[in-house]
């Protein structure tokens, strides 16, 4: 994609880590315009395509942005605050995480956002069972584990 954009349309593609974004990219606070120093001049950023930032390992300097670490988080925040198009946008990025999907699949959660019961039920038909084995596990989660271990439920669940 990056070569086609450059070869066919003359659109340059620049790769940066989130830490490099924090160091090299500036934002005009009044317009949200993001730019960086290019080969010959300052260049505006029109589109951000995330190839990283999906896992905790993509943020190796930590989370303490106030304490001087967390440069990847600061870089990500700068991009998110910018006026450029982002792919994926933060909402889609979060919706694609297993934990958010797991929470939405819990009974009553979809209904907090969808008033119509029939619509909520229709949405629920698209969900697969997602169960937690962590500290946030509830009785439904424990029931799924019991089903696998004690009642021959193997083959009906996916553990990720």
C-alpha positions in Angstrom: 0.0 0.0 0.0 2.7 2.5 1.0 4.6 1.9 -2.3 1.4 2.2 -4.4 0.5 5.5 -2.7 4.0 6.9 -3.5 4.4 5.4 -7.0 0.9 6.1 -8.3 0.0 9.2 -6.5 3.2 10.8 -5.1 1.9 10.5 -1.6 4.7 10.0 0.9 4.4 7.5 3.7 6.4 7.9 6.8 6.8 5.2 9.5 7.3 6.3 13.1 7.1 4.5 16.4 4.8 6.0 19.0 7.9 7.2 20.9 9.2 8.9 17.7 5.7 10.6 17.3 6.1 12.1 20.7 9.6 13.4 19.8 9.1 14.6 16.2 5.4 15.5 15.7 4.0 18.8 16.8 0.4 19.8 17.1 -1.1 23.3 16.5 -3.4 23.5 19.5 -5.8 26.0 17.8 -6.4 23.8 14.7 -5.4 20.3 15.7 -3.0 20.2 12.7 -0.2 17.7 13.2 3.1 18.1 11.4 6.7 16.9 11.5 10.0 17.8 10.0 10.3 16.2 6.6 13.3 15.9 4.2 13.1 19.5 3.1 10.3 21.2 5.1 7.6 20.8 7.7 5.0 18.3 6.5 1.4 18.0 7.6 0.0 14.6 8.6 -3.3 13.8 6.9 -3.8 10.1 7.8 -2.5 7.9 10.7 -2.6 4.2 10.1 -1.8 2.3 13.3 0.6 -0.6 12.8 1.3 -0.7 16.5 -0.4 0.3 19.8 -2.6 -2.8 20.0 -0.8 -4.5 22.9 0.7 -3.5 26.2 4.1 -4.4 24.8 3.8 -1.5 22.3 4.1 0.9 25.3 7.4 -0.3 26.8 8.3 2.9 28.7 5.3 2.5 31.0 2.2 4.4 31.8 3.4 7.2 34.1 3.1 10.1 31.7 3.2 12.6 34.6 6.4 11.1 35.9 8.3 11.5 32.6 7.9 8.0 31.3 5.1 6.8 29.1 6.3 8.5 25.9 4.4 6.0 23.7 1.2 6.9 25.5 1.9 10.6 25.0 2.6 10.0 21.3 -0.6 8.1 21.0 -2.5 10.9 22.8 -1.0 13.5 20.5 -2.2 11.6 17.4 -5.7 11.0 18.8 -6.0 14.7 19.6 -4.9 15.7 16.1 -7.3 16.6 13.3 -6.0 14.0 10.9 -7.9 10.8 10.0 -7.1 7.8 12.1 -7.4 4.1 11.1 -8.7 2.7 13.3 -10.2 5.4 15.3 -9.9 5.0 19.0 -13.5 3.7 19.4 -13.0 0.9 16.9 -9.6 0.1 18.3 -11.1 -0.4 21.7 -14.2 -2.2 20.4 -11.8 -4.7 18.8 -10.2 -5.7 22.1 -11.1 -8.9 23.7 -11.8 -7.3 27.1 -14.3 -4.7 25.7 -16.0 -7.5 23.7 -16.1 -9.6 26.9 -17.7 -6.8 28.9 -20.3 -6.1 26.2 -21.2 -9.7 26.2 -22.1 -9.7 29.9 -25.8 -9.8 30.6 -27.4 -6.3 30.9 -24.4 -4.4 29.4 -25.8 -4.0 25.8 -29.1 -2.9 27.3 -27.4 0.0 29.0 -26.7 1.4 25.5 -29.7 0.1 23.5 -33.1 1.0 24.9 -35.2 -1.3 22.6 -35.1 -4.8 24.0 -35.6 -6.5 20.6 -32.7 -4.6 19.2 -30.5 -5.5 22.1 -31.5 -9.2 21.7 -30.7 -9.0 18.0 -27.3 -7.6 18.8 -26.7 -10.3 21.3 -27.2 -13.0 18.7 -23.9 -11.9 17.1 -21.9 -12.4 20.3 -19.9 -15.5 21.1 -19.5 -16.5 24.7 -16.6 -14.7 26.2 -15.5 -15.7 29.7 -12.9 -14.4 32.1 -10.5 -16.5 34.0 -9.1 -13.4 35.8 -9.8 -11.6 39.0 -12.9 -10.1 37.4 -14.5 -13.5 36.8 -18.2 -13.8 37.8 -20.5 -16.8 38.4 -21.2 -17.1 34.6 -17.5 -17.3 34.0 -17.0 -20.0 36.7 -19.9 -21.9 35.2 -18.2 -22.1 31.8 -15.1 -23.4 33.5 -17.1 -26.0 35.4 -18.8 -27.0 32.2 -15.5 -27.7 30.5 -13.9 -29.5 33.4 -16.8 -31.4 34.9 -19.5 -31.8 32.3 -17.8 -32.6 29.0 -18.0 -29.1 27.6 -14.7 -29.3 25.9 -14.8 -28.3 22.3 -17.5 -25.7 22.9 -15.3 -22.9 24.2 -12.3 -21.0 22.9 -9.7 -19.8 25.4 -7.7 -16.8 24.4 
